Structures are given as C-alpha cells and as structure tokens.
Amino acid sequence: MMIAQAIPKISALDAEAAASHFLFDHLPDRLTAGEPQFNAQGDVWIVPVLLAYPRIGPVGQVGEILVSGQAKTIVSHTPVDKMLNNARTVYDQNREKIETAVL
C-alpha cells in the first residue's frame, strides 16, 4: 500500500518569509531564518533559526520554526526564551570569532 506524500502548496521562500516575520515580531535582529527543509510526513517546512552577524554570517542554530506546507502559518516553534538562551550559549562559544569580526 502506497502512502501519499504531502506536496507543499507554499514554497520554501514563502516558509522562510513566514518564519522571518515571526522572528521580526518576537526576537532580536541577530536571529534569522535559515534554509527551510520540507518534511512531507508532517506536511511542514522546518526552518532553522540561526544566530548571525553581518561580517561572519551564521554562527549556530538556536531553534526552529515549523511552517505549514499548505499556508504561511506557524505550526510550532522553539520557545522564544529557549531560543534566547541558546543564542547566549552559541554567542559564548563563538565570542572570539564574533568580537574579532565586529572590531
């Protein structure tokens, strides 16, 4: 018996835009949406949330946002306070690289 795989109605770009909008409304500007990956079983786009800096780019993942494959709707996300705590940890792990690039 074949199980039908979900086909997304929205594009990866739409999913990234929905995630970016959520981040803009809830988190600081150093957190950005990464490249979405479609999960057909869950019918969701999984969008990584990355800590990033202008001169060096992403330094680590701090969470994820799940966007419906059928609409630009956030299905779930890593809790905001957890993403902020994870961002502090990633920052501390990359402090020298970040501070060198900023100077």
C-alpha positions, 0 to 999 in steps of 0.5 A: 500500500502506497502512502501519499506524500504531502506536496507543499502548496507554499514554497520554501521562500514563502516558509522562510518569509513566514518564519522571518516575520515571526522572528521580526515580531518576537526576537532580536535582529541577530536571529534569522531564518535559515534554509527551510527543509520540507518534511512531507510526513508532517506536511511542514517546512522546518526552518532553522533559526540561526544566530548571525552577524553581518561580517561572519554570517551564521554562527549556530542554530538556536531553534526552529520554526515549523511552517505549514506546507499548505499556508504561511502559518506557524505550526510550532516553534522553539520557545522564544526564551529557549531560543534566547538562551541558546543564542547566549550559549552559541554567542559564548562559544563563538565570542572570539570569532564574533568580537574579532569580526565586529572590531 
